[in-house]
Amino acid sequence: MSGERHRRRLRALARRLRLSEDDLPLLERAFMHASALDEAASPTDSNERLEFLGDSVLGVVAADYLERTLPLAREGELSQRKARLVSGELLALSARRLGLGELLTMGPGAAASGGAERPSMLADAFEALVAAIYRAQGLAAAAAFVEREHLLHVSEEQLQRGNAKTALQEWTMARFKSLPVYDDSIAGLPHARSFTSRVSVGGRALGVGEGRSKRAAQQAAAAQALEILTREAAHEQEV
């Protein structure tokens, strides 16, 4: 993407978020992946520190949202739902819906490997954007953005998929007397690791998932496998 086209898109996003022209450098840093910088660059030039801050802001906003909207839920349920709400998988979905991948600036290697569509990079970009809004406008504005553009788009079904590994294990043991097997791999530079997990049952490949941790990747793979198995079971019942 040309520099001018990139700046136009950043300005359009700034207008949508009601950020000022003075906030554009902050917004630009939110989408600056470390792979686009050379070794002499300052750590503050990439979006990694904003990701760190955004992760904490998201946690506070999600906890407040759940405490307000689920007055009868116990602490354990709130904790599980919070972890799911701020998971890389769901953040990536919101980032993709907002078109954040098109705003990412990254190195040639990351771009060639499909970085703009990689769930881990999209989730990081969403976190960094939340931090940029927090820095520019404060917690109330960041919370309003997170609730409007992320929390209200997460369905109950998506929340329940957070325990996909346990659900898949119970399913496969009940139906096949067999446990799922996960094959995990790691890619990327040390500061931008990406995990991929492939799950199979009885030698049959059923799902592939990606995440910023092995656990997240396995959860995503298990969720995909569950979707396939439940769809097949429904078809068997119809027949």
N, C-alpha and C positions, 0 to 999 in steps of 0.2 A: 504494500500500500504506500502511495506517495506521501511525503511529509505533509503537504498541504491538505490532502484528503483526510489524513489522520487527525490533523488539527481541527478540521471542520467537524468531524465526528465527535471529538472531545468537546468542542464548543456546544454542539447540539445536546450532548449529555449534560453539560454544565447548565444549560438553560432549563432542561427538564428537571434538574435537581435544584434549580434556583441558586446555583453557585455563581460567584462573581468572576470577572476576568482575572482577578488577582489569585483566584483559586486554581487556575488552569495548571500551573506547575505541579501542584499537589495532586491533581487529577491525573496528570501525565505520569507521575511517579507511581501511582496506584496500578498502572498497566505496564510498567517497565519490568520485564522479567530479567532476572540476573544473567541469563544466557546472552543477553544483548550487550552486556558491558564487558570491558576488558579487565584484566586482573588488577590494574592500577586504580580502578574506579572505587569510589567511596562506598561503604556498605549502605549509606543513606540514599544512594542513587537508584537502587532497585526497589521493588515493592515488598521485599521480605519483612522489613520492620513494620510496615503498614499491615501486612498480613497478621503479624504477631498481635498488634493492637486490635485489629478488627476481630480477631478470634475472641478476645476477651470481651469486647463490646457486644458481640453476638451472644455470648454466653449470658451476660447480664440481661439483655433485651429478651432473650428466649425464656429465661427464668421468670422474669417479671410478667411476661405474657401468659405463661402457663399458670402462675400463681393467681392471676386475675381471672382467667377464663375457666379454670378447673378448681373451684373452691372446695370440692369434696374429695379431691384426689389425695392419696397418701404421698409422702415424700419419695418413696421408692419409685412410684409410677411417674412422678414429676421428673425425677432424675433420668429415668429411661427415655421419656419423651424429649427432654431437653437434649440429651445426647444425640437422639435421632434428628431433631430439628436442625442442629448445627453440624450434622455429618457432611462430609465432603460430597457424598452422592447427591444429597438434596440441594446443597448450595450450588453444585454444578448445574443442576436443572434450572435453578433460578437465573444463574449467570448466562446460560445458553438462551433462555427466554428473553433476556434483556439484551442479547447480542454483544456481551462483553468480550467474547473471543475475538471479534473483529477489531477491538481496540488494543489488544495486546501487542506489545513490541517485544520481540524475542530474537535470539540469534538464529543464523541459518540452519544449524543442526536441529534446534528445537522446532523451528517452523517446518522443516522438511519431514519431521516425524509426526506431524499433525498436532503440534502443541496447542494450537488455538482451539482444538476440539477435545483435548485431553481433560477428563474430569478433574484431575488434581490441579491443573493450571487454572481451570475455570473457577473452581472453588476458592483458590488462592486469590484470584482477581476479585471475586465477590467480597472476600474478607477485607482486602486492601481498599476497595471502594467504600465499604462501611466505615473504615478508619478515616478515610479522606473526608467523608461527610461529617464524622464526629469532630475532626480537627477544625474543619471550616465553620460548622454550624452548631456544634454541641451535641450532647447526648439525646435531647428530645428529637432533634431532626434525624439523627441516625436511627433512633428507635422507630420513628414514624416510617422511614424508608424500609427498614427490615420487616416491619409488620405488613406494610402495603405490598412490597415487592417479593417477599419470601414467605413469611409465616402464614399469610392468608391463602397462599397457593398450595400449601401442603395438605394433602388429603389424609383422612384417617387410615386409608389403605396403605399409603406410603409410610405412615408412622408405624403401622403394625409390621411392616417388612423389616423393621430394625432387628428383630430376632430371627432373621432368615436362616442362620446356621442351625439354630436349635430346632426350628420348625422343619427344616429339610432333614435333619438327622432323625427326628421322630417319624417323619413321613416314610423315609427309606427303610427304617427298621421295621415299621409296621407292614409295609407292602412288599419289601424285597429282602428283609432280614440281612441288610447290608448297610454299612456306614459309608457316607460320602468320603471321597479322597480328593485332597486339594494339592495342586501342583503350583507352587508360587515362584515368581521371578521378580527381579528388581532391575530397573533401568534408570538412566539419568545420572546427572552429576551429584556429588555428595550433598549439595545444598538444595537439590530439587529431585529427590528420589520419587520414583513412581513404582507402585507395586501392581503386578498383574497376577490374578489367581484363576486357575482353571479347575472346575470341579467335575468329577465323574462318579458314577455309581455303577458298580458291577462292570467296570470297563467301558461304560458308555459316557461319552462327553456330554455334559448337559448345560454348562454355563461358564461364562467368562466375565470377570469383573476387574475393575481397576480402582485404585485408591491411593491415598497418601500414606497408608499403613497397610501391613499385611492383613490385619483384622478387617479393615474397611474393604479391601479387595475381595477377601473371602466372603464377606457379607453380601457384596454386590453379586458375586458369582452364584452364591446360594439363592439369592432372590430370583435371579434369572432361571436357575434350575427349577425352583418351585413353580414359577410361572408356567414353564413348559409341562411339568408333571401334572399340575392341576388342570391345565387345558386338555391334556391327553385323557385324564380321568373323566372329565366332563364329557368328552367325545365318546368314551366307552359307554357311559351311562345312556347317552342318546341312542347309541346303536343297540 
